[in-house]
């Protein structure tokens, strides 16, 4: 593309259709549905504080967490938009107890994809005007086309994803996604309502100087994690590293991918296997991380190789720059 005109998201999908192993029209429908819903949610996020959209909705989700009003709004908008696109046969959302089966217009269950989504990651930050995001994960169904989806279609390991991405609603709104052939970021021009390619071929730096973890839970962490945090704080060589933790996975991940760093949400005596959900958060972010030259592990195991056993399964999550995650792994192996 010339220096005078950036490529739009739609143009990028068409130009790179060969990198998607299935029909380019199918990918276009999927990403366009997410793009449309993201623009609607972005509009509401930017009105927070001006209308009655912030605060709790007075309900809890399946995990027992208080739902924010924007959580509910975002969940409804993504489900509605994906349902209307005639491409998705099932949706699983962090905000729903179970998955949603969607029939095709001919009522013969011809749609081929399932989408798993965290509609509004970091929503507890809305009231204080901190960046939030949406995370999505896309799989081909494994049950026969022509039948309703089952739980089997959703409980696939992350290495079976055909696409994954996130939307970050911040000072600018971006869609970052991968189909297994690198990671690219698109920024919304609000005046035109169009996403333009702004961050082509995104990569984690090989090493970084940022570690992101809720250090308030330090005393509850595994010994290996504690020793790694102390390693990050030592005055040696190019250390100490900088501690940066927003509390929104999308925002922390996005910063670390651009600047270099490691994100950690370990298991602890407080949270058991951690707080993050394998299907809605860890798998899509791990897919993006690996496609961007990073690493994502759940301890000793590669995140993308974990076989899910339930929709809302939680796992420990560590991801980021390759050398930082490898150093963490040394500490986890040493202090088992």
C-alpha positions in Angstrom: 0.0 0.0 0.0 1.2 3.6 -0.6 2.2 5.8 2.2 -0.8 8.0 1.4 -3.5 5.5 2.0 -3.8 2.8 4.6 -5.4 -0.6 3.9 -8.8 -1.2 5.4 -9.6 -4.3 7.4 -11.9 -5.5 4.6 -9.3 -5.0 2.0 -6.7 -6.8 4.2 -8.9 -9.9 4.6 -9.5 -10.1 0.8 -5.8 -9.6 0.0 -4.7 -12.2 2.5 -7.4 -14.8 1.9 -4.9 -17.5 0.9 -3.6 -17.5 4.5 -7.0 -18.7 5.8 -7.3 -22.4 5.1 -11.1 -22.2 4.6 -13.4 -20.0 2.5 -12.4 -16.4 2.5 -16.0 -15.4 2.5 -16.5 -17.3 5.8 -13.6 -15.5 7.4 -14.9 -12.1 6.1 -18.4 -12.8 7.6 -16.9 -13.7 11.0 -14.5 -10.8 11.3 -17.1 -8.3 10.0 -19.6 -9.5 12.6 -17.0 -8.9 15.3 -16.0 -5.5 13.7 -19.6 -4.4 13.7 -20.4 -5.4 17.3 -17.1 -3.8 18.4 -18.1 -0.5 16.9 -21.4 -0.5 18.7 -19.8 -1.5 22.0 -17.1 1.1 21.5 -19.8 3.8 21.1 -21.3 2.8 24.4 -18.0 2.6 26.2 -17.2 6.1 25.1 -20.5 7.3 26.6 -19.8 5.8 30.0 -20.3 8.5 32.6 -22.8 10.4 30.4 -25.6 7.9 30.4 -26.7 5.2 32.8 -24.4 2.5 31.5 -21.7 2.3 34.3 -22.0 0.5 37.6 -23.3 -3.0 38.3 -26.4 -4.5 36.7 -27.4 -6.2 40.0 -26.7 -9.7 38.7 -23.9 -12.2 38.8 -22.4 -14.3 36.0 -21.7 -18.0 36.1 -18.5 -17.4 38.0 -20.3 -15.5 40.7 -18.9 -12.2 39.7 -20.9 -9.0 39.7 -22.0 -8.1 36.1 -21.4 -4.5 35.0 -24.1 -2.9 32.9 -21.7 -2.7 30.0 -20.9 -6.5 30.5 -24.6 -7.2 29.8 -24.8 -4.8 26.9 -21.6 -6.0 25.2 -22.7 -9.7 25.6 -26.1 -9.0 24.0 -24.6 -7.0 21.1 -22.0 -9.6 20.2 -24.5 -12.5 20.4 -27.0 -10.6 18.4 -24.5 -9.6 15.7 -22.9 -13.0 15.4 -26.3 -14.7 15.2 -27.5 -12.5 12.3 -24.4 -13.3 10.1 -25.4 -16.8 9.0 -22.0 -18.3 9.7 -22.0 -19.2 13.4 -23.6 -22.4 14.7 -22.9 -21.8 18.3 -21.7 -19.2 20.8 -20.2 -19.6 24.2 -19.8 -16.5 26.3 -18.1 -15.9 29.7 -21.3 -14.2 30.7 -23.6 -17.2 29.9 -24.1 -20.3 31.9 -24.1 -22.6 28.9 -23.5 -22.4 25.2 -26.0 -21.0 22.7 -27.0 -23.2 19.7 -27.8 -21.2 16.5 -29.6 -22.7 13.6 -29.1 -21.6 10.0 -31.8 -19.7 8.1 -32.9 -23.0 6.3 -33.2 -24.6 9.7 -30.8 -27.4 8.7 -27.9 -26.4 10.9 -25.6 -25.7 8.0 -23.3 -23.1 9.8 -19.8 -24.3 10.5 -18.1 -22.2 13.2 -18.4 -21.7 16.9 -17.3 -18.5 18.6 -16.2 -18.2 22.3 -16.1 -14.7 23.6 -15.3 -12.6 26.6 -17.5 -9.6 25.7 -15.9 -7.1 28.0 -12.7 -8.0 29.6 -11.6 -5.7 32.5 -15.1 -4.4 32.9 -14.6 -3.5 36.6 -12.3 -0.7 35.3 -15.1 1.0 33.4 -16.2 3.2 36.3 -12.6 4.6 36.6 -12.1 5.2 32.8 -9.4 2.6 32.3 -9.1 0.7 29.0 -11.2 -2.5 28.6 -11.5 -5.0 25.7 -13.2 -7.9 24.0 -11.5 -11.3 23.4 -12.7 -13.8 20.8 -11.8 -17.3 19.7 -13.1 -19.1 16.6 -13.2 -22.9 15.9 -14.6 -25.1 13.2 -17.3 -27.3 14.6 -16.3 -31.0 15.1 -19.8 -32.5 15.1 -21.4 -33.1 11.7 -22.9 -30.2 9.8 -26.6 -30.6 9.7 -26.9 -31.3 13.4 -27.2 -29.0 16.4 -23.9 -28.1 18.1 -22.9 -29.9 21.3 -20.5 -29.2 24.1 -17.9 -31.2 22.1 -17.7 -28.4 19.6 -16.6 -25.9 22.3 -14.3 -28.1 24.3 -11.5 -28.1 21.8 -7.8 -27.5 22.7 -6.5 -24.1 21.7 -4.3 -25.6 18.9 -7.5 -26.1 16.9 -8.4 -22.4 16.7 -8.8 -21.1 13.2 -8.8 -17.4 14.3 -8.5 -15.4 17.5 -8.2 -11.8 18.5 -9.1 -9.0 20.7 -10.5 -5.5 20.6 -9.1 -2.8 22.9 -11.2 0.2 23.7 -8.7 2.8 24.8 -7.4 6.1 23.6 -8.0 4.6 20.2 -10.0 1.5 19.4 -8.1 -1.4 17.8 -8.9 -4.9 16.5 -5.9 -7.3 16.7 -6.3 -10.8 15.3 -4.6 -13.8 13.8 -5.7 -16.7 11.5 -2.5 -18.6 12.1 -0.3 -16.5 9.8 1.0 -13.7 11.9 -0.7 -11.0 13.9 -2.1 -7.7 12.6 -3.7 -4.7 14.3 -6.3 -2.3 12.9 -7.2 1.1 14.3 -10.7 2.6 14.1 -11.1 5.9 12.4 -14.1 7.2 14.3 -15.0 9.8 11.8 -15.4 7.2 9.0 -16.3 4.2 11.1 -13.6 2.2 9.3 -10.7 0.1 10.7 -7.4 0.7 9.0 -4.2 -1.4 9.2 -2.0 0.4 11.6 0.2 -2.3 13.2 1.2 -4.9 10.5 3.0 -8.1 11.5 3.0 -7.5 15.3 5.7 -9.2 17.3 6.7 -9.6 20.9 10.3 -8.4 21.3 12.5 -11.4 22.1 13.1 -9.9 25.6 11.4 -7.2 27.6 11.6 -5.1 30.8 8.0 -5.2 32.0 6.4 -7.7 34.3 2.6 -7.6 34.9 1.2 -9.3 37.9 -1.1 -8.4 40.8 1.6 -8.2 43.4 -1.0 -7.7 46.1 -1.4 -11.5 46.0 2.3 -12.1 46.3 2.1 -14.0 49.6 -0.3 -16.5 48.1 1.8 -17.3 45.0 3.8 -20.5 44.2 7.4 -20.3 45.3 8.7 -20.3 41.7 6.6 -17.2 40.9 7.8 -15.5 44.0 11.4 -16.1 43.2 10.9 -14.9 39.6 9.3 -11.7 40.8 12.3 -11.1 43.1 14.6 -11.8 40.1 12.7 -9.1 38.2 13.3 -6.6 41.0 17.1 -7.3 41.5 19.6 -4.7 40.6 21.7 -6.8 38.2 22.6 -6.5 34.5 19.6 -4.9 32.8 17.4 -5.2 35.9 15.3 -4.2 37.8 12.4 -4.5 35.4 9.4 -2.2 35.5 6.1 -3.4 37.1 3.0 -2.5 35.1 -0.4 -4.0 35.9 -3.6 -2.5 34.7 -6.0 -5.3 35.7 -7.4 -5.7 32.2 -5.8 -8.6 30.4 -6.3 -7.1 26.9 -4.6 -3.8 27.9 -1.7 -5.5 29.7 -1.2 -8.0 26.9 -1.4 -5.3 24.2 1.2 -3.1 26.0 3.6 -6.1 26.6 3.4 -7.2 23.0 4.4 -3.8 21.7 7.0 -3.0 24.3 8.2 -6.4 25.5 7.2 -8.0 28.8 5.5 -10.9 30.6 2.0 -11.2 31.9 1.3 -13.5 34.9 -1.9 -14.7 36.5 -0.7 -17.7 38.6 -2.6 -20.1 40.7 -2.6 -19.2 44.3 -3.9 -20.2 47.7 -6.7 -17.7 47.1 -7.8 -18.6 43.6 -6.8 -22.2 43.2 -6.1 -22.6 39.5 -6.1 -18.9 38.9 -8.8 -16.6 37.7 -8.5 -16.6 33.9 -10.7 -18.8 31.8 -9.0 -21.2 29.4 -11.6 -20.9 26.6 -12.5 -17.3 26.7 -9.2 -15.6 27.6 -6.1 -17.9 27.8 -6.5 -19.8 24.5 -7.1 -16.8 22.2 -4.4 -14.8 23.9 -2.0 -17.8 23.7 -2.7 -18.2 20.0 -2.0 -14.5 19.4 1.2 -14.7 21.5 2.6 -17.6 19.7 1.8 -16.1 16.3 3.6 -12.9 17.5 6.8 -14.8 18.5 5.8 -15.1 22.2 5.2 -17.9 24.5 2.1 -18.8 26.6 2.2 -21.5 29.3 0.0 -22.6 32.2 3.0 -23.8 34.3 4.7 -26.8 32.7 2.1 -27.1 29.9 1.7 -25.1 26.7 -1.6 -23.4 27.0 -2.7 -24.4 23.5 -2.2 -28.1 24.3 -4.5 -28.2 27.3 -7.6 -30.3 26.7 -10.6 -28.4 28.1 -13.0 -30.3 30.4 -15.6 -27.6 31.0 -16.8 -24.3 29.5 -15.7 -22.1 32.4 -12.5 -23.9 33.3 -9.8 -21.7 34.9 -6.0 -22.2 34.5 -2.8 -20.4 35.5 -1.6 -18.2 32.7 1.8 -16.8 31.8 2.6 -15.2 28.5 4.9 -12.7 26.8 8.3 -12.2 25.4 10.1 -15.5 24.8 13.2 -15.0 27.0 11.1 -13.7 29.9 8.7 -16.7 29.8 11.7 -19.1 29.5 13.3 -17.6 32.6 10.1 -17.9 34.5 9.9 -21.5 33.4 13.3 -22.1 35.0 12.0 -20.9 38.4 8.8 -22.9 38.1 10.9 -26.0 37.4 13.3 -25.4 40.2 10.7 -24.7 42.9 8.1 -27.3 42.1 
